[in-house]
Amino acid sequence: LGIPLNEIQIDDQVNFIEDSVEIMDREVKRLKQSRIPIVKVRWNSRRGPEFTWEHEEQM
């Protein structure tokens, strides 16, 4: 697998930086006394499409 060096992005701890592509879904997690809005995000990963749930305010 060859990846051009100009396409590789890493952070201060030498982790790959992956870009979010789109928000696929939204939900609100309900806890006893609070509600947390979350979104399902599709990431542009080197390993192929990847989906994770993230806090909406972090996106």
N, C-alpha and C positions, 0 to 999 in steps of 0.2 A: 504494500500500500504506500503510494507516494503522495505526500501532501506538500504543496508549494509553501516555502517558509513565510512568504508574505501573507498567507491566509491563517497562520497560527497565531493565536492570541493567548497569553498566559498572564496570570495575576502575580502578586508579590510572593505567594506561597507556591508558585510553579504549578498551578492548576489551570487546565484549559478553560477558556471563557467561551461559553456557548450562547448564541443569540436566540432570543425568543422570536418565534415566527408569527404566531397568532394565538388569540384566546379562543378556546374551543367551547367552553361551558362556564357557567357561573352557578354558585351555590352559596347558601348561608348555613354555616354550622351552628347549631344551637347547643349551648351549654346551659347549666342551671340558671345562671343570671346574666349571660351575655350572648351575643350573636357575633360570629366572625365571618365576614364575607371572603370567599375564596374563589379562585378562578383556575380552570384547567388550561395549562399552557402547553403549546407544542413548541419544542426546541429544535433548532437546527444543529444536530449533533453529528460528529464525525462517524458515529456508529450507526447512523440512520435516524429516523424520526423518534423522538422521545417525548413522553407526556408526563407532566407532574402537576400536582395541586399546589398552588402558592397563595399567600395572603394577597388579597386584591390591592392593598395599599403599597405593597412592595413592587407592584408592576406598574 
